[in-house]
Amino acid sequence: MAALVAITLLNVVTRYLTDQSFAWTEELSIVLMVVMTLAGAAAAAGRDGHVRIEAMYDSGSPRRRRALRLFSAGVTTLVFALLTVLFARMVADEFRWAETSMGLGVPRWWFTAAAPLLTAAVALRALAWGLRVWRRQPE
């Protein structure tokens, strides 16, 4: 987060003083935002801290809450597993076609290589949470 703030501040000050922009700061900012978002999603998936409709969840019986937790873990696992495959294909295409970034001119896969790993981490944490809920005896 500190790196993101520093990079963004540098870009804002530079743009204000010189009327120019550092394109590389935007590339790095995007990468850092994606990494932070996926790391936060992995943490939330491991603790069952995802956003949910509390009125619907809290008003239900323990059995209904367990079913909703299992459903949430299953859907989260499925979605992030699919994202892992899609991001891996994207990284492979960027590597294969030697795409470069606009600002720095470095290979784009340098920026996107972490995405499949992080989405896989979210899927695995959601799966682990779902298995913990599944193993607990219904109340």
N, CA, C and O atoms as CSV, one atom per row, in Angstrom:
chain,resi,resn,atom,element,x,y,z
A,1,MET,N,N,0.834,-1.187,0.000
A,1,MET,CA,C,0.000,0.000,0.000
A,1,MET,C,C,0.880,1.251,0.000
A,1,MET,O,O,0.580,2.228,-0.686
A,2,ALA,N,N,1.955,1.213,0.767
A,2,ALA,CA,C,2.850,2.374,0.824
A,2,ALA,C,C,3.486,2.634,-0.537
A,2,ALA,O,O,3.636,3.787,-0.943
A,3,ALA,N,N,3.859,1.577,-1.236
A,3,ALA,CA,C,4.445,1.745,-2.573
A,3,ALA,C,C,3.429,2.352,-3.526
A,3,ALA,O,O,3.768,3.216,-4.335
A,4,LEU,N,N,2.182,1.899,-3.431
A,4,LEU,CA,C,1.129,2.444,-4.291
A,4,LEU,C,C,0.911,3.929,-4.017
A,4,LEU,O,O,0.760,4.718,-4.950
A,5,VAL,N,N,0.895,4.306,-2.754
A,5,VAL,CA,C,0.715,5.720,-2.393
A,5,VAL,C,C,1.895,6.548,-2.894
A,5,VAL,O,O,1.705,7.632,-3.445
A,6,ALA,N,N,3.109,6.044,-2.706
A,6,ALA,CA,C,4.299,6.788,-3.135
A,6,ALA,C,C,4.324,6.967,-4.653
A,6,ALA,O,O,4.618,8.057,-5.144
A,7,ILE,N,N,4.024,5.926,-5.382
A,7,ILE,CA,C,4.026,6.006,-6.855
A,7,ILE,C,C,2.962,6.975,-7.342
A,7,ILE,O,O,3.214,7.790,-8.229
A,8,THR,N,N,1.776,6.885,-6.762
A,8,THR,CA,C,0.691,7.777,-7.175
A,8,THR,C,C,1.006,9.221,-6.827
A,8,THR,O,O,0.738,10.120,-7.624
A,9,LEU,N,N,1.570,9.457,-5.654
A,9,LEU,CA,C,1.953,10.814,-5.260
A,9,LEU,C,C,3.012,11.376,-6.198
A,9,LEU,O,O,2.935,12.538,-6.598
A,10,LEU,N,N,3.993,10.564,-6.548
A,10,LEU,CA,C,5.025,10.991,-7.486
A,10,LEU,C,C,4.414,11.393,-8.829
A,10,LEU,O,O,4.796,12.407,-9.413
A,11,ASN,N,N,3.477,10.604,-9.306
A,11,ASN,CA,C,2.842,10.918,-10.580
A,11,ASN,C,C,2.021,12.206,-10.494
A,11,ASN,O,O,2.054,13.024,-11.413
A,12,VAL,N,N,1.294,12.386,-9.409
A,12,VAL,CA,C,0.463,13.591,-9.258
A,12,VAL,C,C,1.337,14.837,-9.176
A,12,VAL,O,O,1.053,15.837,-9.835
A,13,VAL,N,N,2.392,14.785,-8.376
A,13,VAL,CA,C,3.276,15.948,-8.245
A,13,VAL,C,C,3.959,16.252,-9.569
A,13,VAL,O,O,4.050,17.414,-9.966
A,14,THR,N,N,4.436,15.230,-10.251
A,14,THR,CA,C,5.091,15.429,-11.551
A,14,THR,C,C,4.123,16.031,-12.562
A,14,THR,O,O,4.473,16.955,-13.297
A,15,ARG,N,N,2.918,15.506,-12.591
A,15,ARG,CA,C,1.921,16.029,-13.533
A,15,ARG,C,C,1.575,17.476,-13.210
A,15,ARG,O,O,1.384,18.278,-14.125
A,16,TYR,N,N,1.491,17.825,-11.938
A,16,TYR,CA,C,1.157,19.189,-11.538
A,16,TYR,C,C,2.265,20.163,-11.907
A,16,TYR,O,O,1.997,21.258,-12.401
A,17,LEU,N,N,3.517,19.762,-11.666
A,17,LEU,CA,C,4.641,20.672,-11.890
A,17,LEU,C,C,5.066,20.755,-13.353
A,17,LEU,O,O,5.497,21.817,-13.803
A,18,THR,N,N,4.958,19.671,-14.096
A,18,THR,CA,C,5.504,19.655,-15.467
A,18,THR,C,C,4.463,19.457,-16.549
A,18,THR,O,O,4.785,19.571,-17.732
A,19,ASP,N,N,3.232,19.164,-16.183
A,19,ASP,CA,C,2.176,18.876,-17.149
A,19,ASP,C,C,2.475,17.607,-17.955
A,19,ASP,O,O,1.927,17.412,-19.041
A,20,GLN,N,N,3.329,16.765,-17.426
A,20,GLN,CA,C,3.663,15.480,-18.037
A,20,GLN,C,C,3.266,14.374,-17.045
A,20,GLN,O,O,3.049,14.632,-15.862
A,21,SER,N,N,3.179,13.152,-17.553
A,21,SER,CA,C,2.821,12.029,-16.703
A,21,SER,C,C,3.825,10.897,-16.907
A,21,SER,O,O,4.327,10.683,-18.011
A,22,PHE,N,N,4.104,10.187,-15.834
A,22,PHE,CA,C,4.920,8.986,-15.942
A,22,PHE,C,C,3.992,7.821,-16.259
A,22,PHE,O,O,3.200,7.415,-15.409
A,23,ALA,N,N,4.078,7.284,-17.459
A,23,ALA,CA,C,3.203,6.176,-17.840
A,23,ALA,C,C,3.488,4.933,-17.010
A,23,ALA,O,O,2.580,4.148,-16.736
A,24,TRP,N,N,4.727,4.750,-16.614
A,24,TRP,CA,C,5.070,3.551,-15.857
A,24,TRP,C,C,4.414,3.520,-14.493
A,24,TRP,O,O,4.181,2.445,-13.940
A,25,THR,N,N,4.109,4.706,-13.934
A,25,THR,CA,C,3.469,4.705,-12.622
A,25,THR,C,C,2.059,4.136,-12.704
A,25,THR,O,O,1.589,3.482,-11.774
A,26,GLU,N,N,1.390,4.391,-13.825
A,26,GLU,CA,C,0.041,3.841,-13.988
A,26,GLU,C,C,0.100,2.326,-14.115
A,26,GLU,O,O,-0.748,1.628,-13.559
A,27,GLU,N,N,1.090,1.806,-14.841
A,27,GLU,CA,C,1.228,0.354,-14.984
A,27,GLU,C,C,1.489,-0.299,-13.634
A,27,GLU,O,O,0.858,-1.299,-13.292
A,28,LEU,N,N,2.415,0.262,-12.871
A,28,LEU,CA,C,2.725,-0.308,-11.564
A,28,LEU,C,C,1.557,-0.166,-10.584
A,28,LEU,O,O,1.312,-1.058,-9.772
A,29,SER,N,N,0.849,0.941,-10.663
A,29,SER,CA,C,-0.306,1.139,-9.788
A,29,SER,C,C,-1.376,0.083,-10.043
A,29,SER,O,O,-1.959,-0.456,-9.103
A,30,ILE,N,N,-1.627,-0.208,-11.295
A,30,ILE,CA,C,-2.627,-1.221,-11.639
A,30,ILE,C,C,-2.209,-2.587,-11.115
A,30,ILE,O,O,-3.022,-3.311,-10.541
A,31,VAL,N,N,-0.949,-2.940,-11.311
A,31,VAL,CA,C,-0.455,-4.231,-10.827
A,31,VAL,C,C,-0.572,-4.316,-9.311
A,31,VAL,O,O,-1.026,-5.327,-8.775
A,32,LEU,N,N,-0.167,-3.261,-8.624
A,32,LEU,CA,C,-0.247,-3.272,-7.158
A,32,LEU,C,C,-1.693,-3.352,-6.665
A,32,LEU,O,O,-1.969,-4.013,-5.664
A,33,MET,N,N,-2.615,-2.684,-7.360
A,33,MET,CA,C,-4.026,-2.762,-6.976
A,33,MET,C,C,-4.567,-4.177,-7.149
A,33,MET,O,O,-5.300,-4.670,-6.291
A,34,VAL,N,N,-4.213,-4.831,-8.250
A,34,VAL,CA,C,-4.675,-6.201,-8.484
A,34,VAL,C,C,-4.100,-7.141,-7.427
A,34,VAL,O,O,-4.815,-7.989,-6.894
A,35,VAL,N,N,-2.830,-6.994,-7.129
A,35,VAL,CA,C,-2.194,-7.849,-6.115
A,35,VAL,C,C,-2.850,-7.633,-4.756
A,35,VAL,O,O,-3.148,-8.602,-4.057
A,36,MET,N,N,-3.078,-6.391,-4.374
A,36,MET,CA,C,-3.708,-6.114,-3.083
A,36,MET,C,C,-5.137,-6.653,-3.037
A,36,MET,O,O,-5.558,-7.202,-2.019
A,37,THR,N,N,-5.875,-6.501,-4.117
A,37,THR,CA,C,-7.249,-6.986,-4.156
A,37,THR,C,C,-7.309,-8.503,-4.018
A,37,THR,O,O,-8.110,-9.030,-3.246
A,38,LEU,N,N,-6.459,-9.203,-4.770
A,38,LEU,CA,C,-6.475,-10.656,-4.712
A,38,LEU,C,C,-5.936,-11.174,-3.376
A,38,LEU,O,O,-6.413,-12.192,-2.873
A,39,ALA,N,N,-4.964,-10.497,-2.808
A,39,ALA,CA,C,-4.472,-10.896,-1.481
A,39,ALA,C,C,-5.570,-10.703,-0.433
A,39,ALA,O,O,-5.736,-11.540,0.455
A,40,GLY,N,N,-6.304,-9.624,-0.533
A,40,GLY,CA,C,-7.433,-9.397,0.376
A,40,GLY,C,C,-8.539,-10.415,0.179
A,40,GLY,O,O,-9.154,-10.864,1.146
A,41,ALA,N,N,-8.796,-10.783,-1.076
A,41,ALA,CA,C,-9.810,-11.800,-1.351
A,41,ALA,C,C,-9.394,-13.151,-0.784
A,41,ALA,O,O,-10.233,-13.892,-0.271
A,42,ALA,N,N,-8.114,-13.476,-0.872
A,42,ALA,CA,C,-7.629,-14.736,-0.297
A,42,ALA,C,C,-7.788,-14.728,1.224
A,42,ALA,O,O,-8.177,-15.736,1.814
A,43,ALA,N,N,-7.490,-13.609,1.846
A,43,ALA,CA,C,-7.656,-13.509,3.298
A,43,ALA,C,C,-9.129,-13.630,3.685
A,43,ALA,O,O,-9.463,-14.312,4.654
A,44,ALA,N,N,-10.001,-12.976,2.936
A,44,ALA,CA,C,-11.438,-13.051,3.226
A,44,ALA,C,C,-11.974,-14.457,3.003
A,44,ALA,O,O,-12.816,-14.925,3.769
A,45,ALA,N,N,-11.500,-15.131,1.970
A,45,ALA,CA,C,-11.967,-16.490,1.680
A,45,ALA,C,C,-11.547,-17.460,2.778
A,45,ALA,O,O,-12.282,-18.398,3.089
A,46,GLY,N,N,-10.403,-17.249,3.353
A,46,GLY,CA,C,-9.932,-18.128,4.410
A,46,GLY,C,C,-10.635,-17.936,5.737
A,46,GLY,O,O,-10.587,-18.812,6.601
A,47,ARG,N,N,-11.291,-16.791,5.907
A,47,ARG,CA,C,-11.974,-16.487,7.173
A,47,ARG,C,C,-13.478,-16.414,7.045
A,47,ARG,O,O,-14.169,-16.086,8.010
A,48,ASP,N,N,-13.997,-16.718,5.860
A,48,ASP,CA,C,-15.429,-16.556,5.581
A,48,ASP,C,C,-15.834,-15.101,5.807
A,48,ASP,O,O,-16.866,-14.822,6.417
A,49,GLY,N,N,-15.027,-14.198,5.318
A,49,GLY,CA,C,-15.283,-12.774,5.519
A,49,GLY,C,C,-15.815,-12.075,4.285
A,49,GLY,O,O,-15.734,-10.850,4.188
A,50,HIS,N,N,-16.358,-12.828,3.341
A,50,HIS,CA,C,-16.880,-12.204,2.134
A,50,HIS,C,C,-18.166,-11.441,2.439
A,50,HIS,O,O,-18.829,-11.694,3.445
A,51,VAL,N,N,-18.497,-10.528,1.576
A,51,VAL,CA,C,-19.708,-9.738,1.714
A,51,VAL,C,C,-20.914,-10.663,1.513
A,51,VAL,O,O,-20.933,-11.488,0.599
A,52,ARG,N,N,-21.888,-10.514,2.358
A,52,ARG,CA,C,-23.117,-11.293,2.201
A,52,ARG,C,C,-24.283,-10.477,2.732
A,52,ARG,O,O,-24.094,-9.463,3.404
A,53,ILE,N,N,-25.465,-10.923,2.429
A,53,ILE,CA,C,-26.668,-10.243,2.895
A,53,ILE,C,C,-26.946,-10.741,4.307
A,53,ILE,O,O,-27.503,-11.822,4.495
A,54,GLU,N,N,-26.556,-9.952,5.287
A,54,GLU,CA,C,-26.631,-10.370,6.681
A,54,GLU,C,C,-28.062,-10.646,7.130
A,54,GLU,O,O,-28.287,-11.560,7.924
A,55,ALA,N,N,-29.023,-9.884,6.644
A,55,ALA,CA,C,-30.406,-10.101,7.062
A,55,ALA,C,C,-30.862,-11.501,6.657
A,55,ALA,O,O,-31.546,-12.181,7.423
A,56,MET,N,N,-30.491,-11.922,5.478
A,56,MET,CA,C,-30.872,-13.254,5.003
A,56,MET,C,C,-30.088,-14.337,5.745
A,56,MET,O,O,-30.632,-15.389,6.081
A,57,TYR,N,N,-28.819,-14.072,5.994
A,57,TYR,CA,C,-27.951,-15.055,6.644
A,57,TYR,C,C,-28.292,-15.195,8.130
A,57,TYR,O,O,-28.470,-16.309,8.623
A,58,ASP,N,N,-28.381,-14.081,8.835
A,58,ASP,CA,C,-28.598,-14.109,10.281
A,58,ASP,C,C,-29.993,-14.588,10.668
A,58,ASP,O,O,-30.173,-15.155,11.746
A,59,SER,N,N,-30.978,-14.369,9.807
A,59,SER,CA,C,-32.348,-14.761,10.161
A,59,SER,C,C,-32.593,-16.253,9.965
A,59,SER,O,O,-33.636,-16.768,10.368
A,60,GLY,N,N,-31.653,-16.942,9.357
A,60,GLY,CA,C,-31.846,-18.358,9.082
A,60,GLY,C,C,-31.429,-19.249,10.234
A,60,GLY,O,O,-30.768,-18.819,11.179
A,61,SER,N,N,-31.832,-20.491,10.128
A,61,SER,CA,C,-31.452,-21.492,11.127
A,61,SER,C,C,-29.979,-21.841,10.948
A,61,SER,O,O,-29.388,-21.510,9.920
A,62,PRO,N,N,-29.379,-22.504,11.933
A,62,PRO,CA,C,-27.980,-22.934,11.778
A,62,PRO,C,C,-27.778,-23.824,10.548
A,62,PRO,O,O,-26.736,-23.770,9.893
A,63,ARG,N,N,-28.767,-24.626,10.252
A,63,ARG,CA,C,-28.669,-25.494,9.075
A,63,ARG,C,C,-28.632,-24.670,7.775
A,63,ARG,O,O,-27.869,-24.963,6.854
A,64,ARG,N,N,-29.475,-23.639,7.734
A,64,ARG,CA,C,-29.500,-22.768,6.552
A,64,ARG,C,C,-28.191,-21.990,6.418
A,64,ARG,O,O,-27.670,-21.820,5.316
A,65,ARG,N,N,-27.664,-21.515,7.560
A,65,ARG,CA,C,-26.388,-20.799,7.521
A,65,ARG,C,C,-25.262,-21.692,7.031
A,65,ARG,O,O,-24.399,-21.251,6.272
A,66,ARG,N,N,-25.269,-22.930,7.459
A,66,ARG,CA,C,-24.251,-23.890,6.997
A,66,ARG,C,C,-24.382,-24.103,5.486
A,66,ARG,O,O,-23.381,-24.138,4.770
A,67,ALA,N,N,-25.611,-24.243,5.011
A,67,ALA,CA,C,-25.830,-24.438,3.574
A,67,ALA,C,C,-25.364,-23.220,2.779
A,67,ALA,O,O,-24.774,-23.360,1.708
A,68,LEU,N,N,-25.630,-22.034,3.303
A,68,LEU,CA,C,-25.187,-20.813,2.624
A,68,LEU,C,C,-23.662,-20.701,2.623
A,68,LEU,O,O,-23.071,-20.268,1.633
A,69,ARG,N,N,-23.028,-21.089,3.725
A,69,ARG,CA,C,-21.558,-21.080,3.767
A,69,ARG,C,C,-20.984,-22.049,2.738
A,69,ARG,O,O,-20.035,-21.714,2.029
A,70,LEU,N,N,-21.555,-23.246,2.655
A,70,LEU,CA,C,-21.082,-24.229,1.681
A,70,LEU,C,C,-21.290,-23.736,0.259
A,70,LEU,O,O,-20.417,-23.894,-0.594
A,71,PHE,N,N,-22.448,-23.139,0.006
A,71,PHE,CA,C,-22.730,-22.596,-1.323
A,71,PHE,C,C,-21.746,-21.484,-1.675
A,71,PHE,O,O,-21.212,-21.443,-2.784
A,72,SER,N,N,-21.513,-20.589,-0.726
A,72,SER,CA,C,-20.582,-19.484,-0.940
A,72,SER,C,C,-19.173,-19.990,-1.216
A,72,SER,O,O,-18.504,-19.512,-2.132
A,73,ALA,N,N,-18.723,-20.959,-0.421
A,73,ALA,CA,C,-17.384,-21.513,-0.616
A,73,ALA,C,C,-17.282,-22.212,-1.964
A,73,ALA,O,O,-16.266,-22.092,-2.650
A,74,GLY,N,N,-18.317,-22.933,-2.347
A,74,GLY,CA,C,-18.302,-23.638,-3.626
A,74,GLY,C,C,-18.266,-22.698,-4.811
A,74,GLY,O,O,-17.490,-22.896,-5.746
A,75,VAL,N,N,-19.099,-21.682,-4.776
A,75,VAL,CA,C,-19.139,-20.725,-5.887
A,75,VAL,C,C,-17.839,-19.928,-5.958
A,75,VAL,O,O,-17.312,-19.694,-7.045
A,76,THR,N,N,-17.325,-19.515,-4.809
A,76,THR,CA,C,-16.061,-18.778,-4.785
A,76,THR,C,C,-14.933,-19.630,-5.344
A,76,THR,O,O,-14.119,-19.148,-6.132
A,77,THR,N,N,-14.881,-20.895,-4.939
A,77,THR,CA,C,-13.854,-21.804,-5.460
A,77,THR,C,C,-13.977,-21.943,-6.963
A,77,THR,O,O,-12.978,-21.863,-7.679
A,78,LEU,N,N,-15.181,-22.149,-7.446
A,78,LEU,CA,C,-15.408,-22.325,-8.887
A,78,LEU,C,C,-15.012,-21.083,-9.685
A,78,LEU,O,O,-14.329,-21.190,-10.704
A,79,VAL,N,N,-15.433,-19.924,-9.229
A,79,VAL,CA,C,-15.142,-18.683,-9.955
A,79,VAL,C,C,-13.641,-18.405,-9.989
A,79,VAL,O,O,-13.098,-18.056,-11.037
A,80,PHE,N,N,-12.979,-18.555,-8.865
A,80,PHE,CA,C,-11.552,-18.254,-8.842
A,80,PHE,C,C,-10.719,-19.330,-9.524
A,80,PHE,O,O,-9.638,-19.034,-10.033
A,81,ALA,N,N,-11.192,-20.561,-9.546
A,81,ALA,CA,C,-10.509,-21.589,-10.337
A,81,ALA,C,C,-10.609,-21.254,-11.829
A,81,ALA,O,O,-9.642,-21.404,-12.575
A,82,LEU,N,N,-11.784,-20.803,-12.247
A,82,LEU,CA,C,-11.953,-20.380,-13.643
A,82,LEU,C,C,-11.065,-19.179,-13.958
A,82,LEU,O,O,-10.446,-19.127,-15.021
A,83,LEU,N,N,-11.001,-18.223,-13.048
A,83,LEU,CA,C,-10.124,-17.065,-13.245
A,83,LEU,C,C,-8.659,-17.480,-13.325
A,83,LEU,O,O,-7.884,-16.890,-14.077
A,84,THR,N,N,-8.284,-18.485,-12.558
A,84,THR,CA,C,-6.905,-18.985,-12.607
A,84,THR,C,C,-6.579,-19.497,-14.003
A,84,THR,O,O,-5.525,-19.187,-14.559
A,85,VAL,N,N,-7.483,-20.277,-14.560
A,85,VAL,CA,C,-7.268,-20.810,-15.916
A,85,VAL,C,C,-7.201,-19.677,-16.937
A,85,VAL,O,O,-6.322,-19.666,-17.799
A,86,LEU,N,N,-8.117,-18.734,-16.842
A,86,LEU,CA,C,-8.135,-17.627,-17.813
A,86,LEU,C,C,-6.899,-16.745,-17.689
A,86,LEU,O,O,-6.318,-16.346,-18.699
A,87,PHE,N,N,-6.495,-16.440,-16.467
A,87,PHE,CA,C,-5.277,-15.638,-16.284
A,87,PHE,C,C,-4.042,-16.389,-16.767
A,87,PHE,O,O,-3.141,-15.790,-17.355
A,88,ALA,N,N,-3.994,-17.693,-16.524
A,88,ALA,CA,C,-2.853,-18.480,-17.003
A,88,ALA,C,C,-2.784,-18.458,-18.528
A,88,ALA,O,O,-1.698,-18.359,-19.099
A,89,ARG,N,N,-3.924,-18.549,-19.179
A,89,ARG,CA,C,-3.947,-18.465,-20.653
A,89,ARG,C,C,-3.497,-17.082,-21.127
A,89,ARG,O,O,-2.785,-16.961,-22.124
A,90,MET,N,N,-3.914,-16.050,-20.411
A,90,MET,CA,C,-3.517,-14.699,-20.781
A,90,MET,C,C,-2.003,-14.528,-20.653
A,90,MET,O,O,-1.360,-13.972,-21.543
A,91,VAL,N,N,-1.442,-15.004,-19.550
A,91,VAL,CA,C,0.009,-14.906,-19.349
A,91,VAL,C,C,0.744,-15.695,-20.428
A,91,VAL,O,O,1.751,-15.229,-20.961
A,92,ALA,N,N,0.250,-16.879,-20.751
A,92,ALA,CA,C,0.875,-17.694,-21.794
A,92,ALA,C,C,0.833,-16.984,-23.149
A,92,ALA,O,O,1.809,-17.014,-23.898
A,93,ASP,N,N,-0.285,-16.354,-23.458
A,93,ASP,CA,C,-0.387,-15.607,-24.725
A,93,ASP,C,C,0.558,-14.411,-24.739
A,93,ASP,O,O,1.214,-14.148,-25.747
A,94,GLU,N,N,0.629,-13.695,-23.636
A,94,GLU,CA,C,1.538,-12.548,-23.576
A,94,GLU,C,C,2.989,-12.992,-23.728
A,94,GLU,O,O,3.787,-12.314,-24.375
A,95,PHE,N,N,3.323,-14.118,-23.138
A,95,PHE,CA,C,4.680,-14.645,-23.271
A,95,PHE,C,C,4.936,-15.110,-24.704
A,95,PHE,O,O,5.978,-14.816,-25.288
A,96,ARG,N,N,3.980,-15.832,-25.252
A,96,ARG,CA,C,4.134,-16.382,-26.608
A,96,ARG,C,C,4.279,-15.288,-27.657
A,96,ARG,O,O,5.123,-15.385,-28.548
A,97,TRP,N,N,3.467,-14.261,-27.554
A,97,TRP,CA,C,3.482,-13.193,-28.570
A,97,TRP,C,C,4.417,-12.044,-28.197
A,97,TRP,O,O,4.468,-11.039,-28.906
A,98,ALA,N,N,5.145,-12.173,-27.111
A,98,ALA,CA,C,6.146,-11.191,-26.685
A,98,ALA,C,C,5.570,-9.777,-26.588
A,98,ALA,O,O,6.170,-8.811,-27.061
A,99,GLU,N,N,4.399,-9.680,-25.967
A,99,GLU,CA,C,3.786,-8.357,-25.798
A,99,GLU,C,C,4.597,-7.550,-24.798
A,99,GLU,O,O,5.128,-8.090,-23.827
A,100,THR,N,N,4.681,-6.275,-25.043
A,100,THR,CA,C,5.401,-5.386,-24.126
A,100,THR,C,C,4.446,-4.342,-23.575
A,100,THR,O,O,3.423,-4.025,-24.182
A,101,SER,N,N,4.801,-3.818,-22.415
A,101,SER,CA,C,3.971,-2.792,-21.789
A,101,SER,C,C,4.193,-1.459,-22.507
A,101,SER,O,O,5.239,-1.223,-23.112
A,102,MET,N,N,3.196,-0.611,-22.424
A,102,MET,CA,C,3.285,0.672,-23.139
A,102,MET,C,C,4.234,1.651,-22.476
A,102,MET,O,O,4.976,2.356,-23.160
A,103,GLY,N,N,4.220,1.702,-21.161
A,103,GLY,CA,C,5.018,2.700,-20.457
A,103,GLY,C,C,6.482,2.345,-20.337
A,103,GLY,O,O,7.349,3.172,-20.620
A,104,LEU,N,N,6.763,1.130,-19.922
A,104,LEU,CA,C,8.144,0.733,-19.669
A,104,LEU,C,C,8.764,-0.054,-20.814
A,104,LEU,O,O,9.988,-0.105,-20.941
A,105,GLY,N,N,7.939,-0.662,-21.642
A,105,GLY,CA,C,8.454,-1.445,-22.751
A,105,GLY,C,C,9.026,-2.794,-22.340
A,105,GLY,O,O,9.791,-3.397,-23.093
A,106,VAL,N,N,8.665,-3.269,-21.158
A,106,VAL,CA,C,9.115,-4.582,-20.694
A,106,VAL,C,C,8.033,-5.611,-21.015
A,106,VAL,O,O,6.890,-5.243,-21.288
A,107,PRO,N,N,8.384,-6.887,-20.983
A,107,PRO,CA,C,7.363,-7.907,-21.258
A,107,PRO,C,C,6.169,-7.777,-20.314
A,107,PRO,O,O,6.337,-7.630,-19.104
A,108,ARG,N,N,4.968,-7.832,-20.878
A,108,ARG,CA,C,3.749,-7.676,-20.072
A,108,ARG,C,C,3.555,-8.804,-19.075
A,108,ARG,O,O,2.964,-8.604,-18.014
A,109,TRP,N,N,4.051,-9.992,-19.411
A,109,TRP,CA,C,3.842,-11.110,-18.498
A,109,TRP,C,C,4.537,-10.876,-17.160
A,109,TRP,O,O,4.193,-11.524,-16.171
A,110,TRP,N,N,5.510,-9.960,-17.107
A,110,TRP,CA,C,6.121,-9.618,-15.831
A,110,TRP,C,C,5.071,-9.083,-14.861
A,110,TRP,O,O,5.132,-9.330,-13.656
A,111,PHE,N,N,4.106,-8.344,-15.413
A,111,PHE,CA,C,3.072,-7.744,-14.584
A,111,PHE,C,C,1.934,-8.707,-14.281
A,111,PHE,O,O,1.325,-8.622,-13.215
A,112,THR,N,N,1.639,-9.616,-15.193
A,112,THR,CA,C,0.473,-10.479,-15.044
A,112,THR,C,C,0.793,-11.870,-14.515
A,112,THR,O,O,-0.125,-12.647,-14.252
A,113,ALA,N,N,2.060,-12.202,-14.353
A,113,ALA,CA,C,2.428,-13.551,-13.920
A,113,ALA,C,C,1.907,-13.884,-12.525
A,113,ALA,O,O,1.666,-15.054,-12.228
A,114,ALA,N,N,1.731,-12.901,-11.679
A,114,ALA,CA,C,1.260,-13.166,-10.313
A,114,ALA,C,C,-0.239,-13.432,-10.250
A,114,ALA,O,O,-0.711,-14.053,-9.298
A,115,ALA,N,N,-0.984,-12.979,-11.232
A,115,ALA,CA,C,-2.449,-13.105,-11.177
A,115,ALA,C,C,-2.930,-14.556,-11.088
A,115,ALA,O,O,-3.784,-14.843,-10.248
A,116,PRO,N,N,-2.425,-15.493,-11.916
A,116,PRO,CA,C,-2.910,-16.866,-11.769
A,116,PRO,C,C,-2.557,-17.480,-10.409
A,116,PRO,O,O,-3.329,-18.265,-9.858
A,117,LEU,N,N,-1.406,-17.123,-9.881
A,117,LEU,CA,C,-1.012,-17.645,-8.573
A,117,LEU,C,C,-1.925,-17.117,-7.467
A,117,LEU,O,O,-2.321,-17.857,-6.566
A,118,LEU,N,N,-2.249,-15.843,-7.550
A,118,LEU,CA,C,-3.102,-15.252,-6.518
A,118,LEU,C,C,-4.546,-15.734,-6.625
A,118,LEU,O,O,-5.191,-15.974,-5.604
A,119,THR,N,N,-5.064,-15.879,-7.845
A,119,THR,CA,C,-6.431,-16.390,-7.982
A,119,THR,C,C,-6.495,-17.852,-7.542
A,119,THR,O,O,-7.500,-18.285,-6.977
A,120,ALA,N,N,-5.438,-18.606,-7.794
A,120,ALA,CA,C,-5.385,-19.989,-7.306
A,120,ALA,C,C,-5.372,-20.018,-5.778
A,120,ALA,O,O,-5.990,-20.887,-5.164
A,121,ALA,N,N,-4.668,-19.066,-5.171
A,121,ALA,CA,C,-4.648,-18.983,-3.707
A,121,ALA,C,C,-6.039,-18.705,-3.152
A,121,ALA,O,O,-6.433,-19.289,-2.143
A,122,VAL,N,N,-6.782,-17.819,-3.804
A,122,VAL,CA,C,-8.150,-17.530,-3.354
A,122,VAL,C,C,-9.010,-18.794,-3.481
A,122,VAL,O,O,-9.760,-19.130,-2.565
A,123,ALA,N,N,-8.899,-19.488,-4.613
A,123,ALA,CA,C,-9.682,-20.709,-4.818
A,123,ALA,C,C,-9.344,-21.760,-3.770
A,123,ALA,O,O,-10.242,-22.410,-3.237
A,124,LEU,N,N,-8.068,-21.932,-3.471
A,124,LEU,CA,C,-7.661,-22.935,-2.485
A,124,LEU,C,C,-8.117,-22.562,-1.072
A,124,LEU,O,O,-8.521,-23.428,-0.296
A,125,ARG,N,N,-8.052,-21.290,-0.751
A,125,ARG,CA,C,-8.508,-20.861,0.583
A,125,ARG,C,C,-10.012,-21.023,0.716
A,125,ARG,O,O,-10.498,-21.417,1.775
A,126,ALA,N,N,-10.756,-20.726,-0.344
A,126,ALA,CA,C,-12.213,-20.917,-0.302
A,126,ALA,C,C,-12.553,-22.402,-0.203
A,126,ALA,O,O,-13.471,-22.783,0.522
A,127,LEU,N,N,-11.821,-23.230,-0.924
A,127,LEU,CA,C,-12.030,-24.668,-0.851
A,127,LEU,C,C,-11.728,-25.188,0.550
A,127,LEU,O,O,-12.480,-26.001,1.087
A,128,ALA,N,N,-10.644,-24.730,1.136
A,128,ALA,CA,C,-10.290,-25.150,2.496
A,128,ALA,C,C,-11.369,-24.734,3.495
A,128,ALA,O,O,-11.716,-25.496,4.399
A,129,TRP,N,N,-11.898,-23.517,3.325
A,129,TRP,CA,C,-12.975,-23.061,4.209
A,129,TRP,C,C,-14.205,-23.938,4.033
A,129,TRP,O,O,-14.827,-24.346,5.013
A,130,GLY,N,N,-14.554,-24.227,2.790
A,130,GLY,CA,C,-15.709,-25.082,2.532
A,130,GLY,C,C,-15.536,-26.471,3.136
A,130,GLY,O,O,-16.493,-27.040,3.661
A,131,LEU,N,N,-14.344,-27.015,3.069
A,131,LEU,CA,C,-14.089,-28.333,3.659
A,131,LEU,C,C,-14.190,-28.298,5.183
A,131,LEU,O,O,-14.679,-29.243,5.801
A,132,ARG,N,N,-13.723,-27.198,5.786
A,132,ARG,CA,C,-13.866,-27.063,7.242
A,132,ARG,C,C,-15.339,-27.018,7.643
A,132,ARG,O,O,-15.747,-27.647,8.619
A,133,VAL,N,N,-16.130,-26.265,6.877
A,133,VAL,CA,C,-17.571,-26.183,7.165
A,133,VAL,C,C,-18.208,-27.555,6.943
A,133,VAL,O,O,-19.040,-27.983,7.742
A,134,TRP,N,N,-17.834,-28.237,5.886
A,134,TRP,CA,C,-18.399,-29.546,5.549
A,134,TRP,C,C,-18.112,-30.568,6.653
A,134,TRP,O,O,-18.975,-31.380,6.987
A,135,ARG,N,N,-16.899,-30.528,7.221
A,135,ARG,CA,C,-16.509,-31.503,8.246
A,135,ARG,C,C,-17.179,-31.258,9.596
A,135,ARG,O,O,-17.355,-32.186,10.385
A,136,ARG,N,N,-17.549,-30.014,9.854
A,136,ARG,CA,C,-18.237,-29.718,11.116
A,136,ARG,C,C,-19.607,-30.369,11.104
A,136,ARG,O,O,-20.273,-30.432,10.071
A,137,GLN,N,N,-20.007,-30.839,12.238
A,137,GLN,CA,C,-21.323,-31.447,12.359
A,137,GLN,C,C,-22.379,-30.351,12.306
A,137,GLN,O,O,-22.211,-29.302,12.928
A,138,PRO,N,N,-23.466,-30.580,11.570
A,138,PRO,CA,C,-24.552,-29.580,11.556
A,138,PRO,C,C,-25.096,-29.383,12.963
A,138,PRO,O,O,-25.210,-30.327,13.744
A,139,GLU,N,N,-25.421,-28.156,13.260
A,139,GLU,CA,C,-25.903,-27.811,14.613
A,139,GLU,C,C,-27.366,-28.123,14.746
A,139,GLU,O,O,-27.950,-27.902,15.807
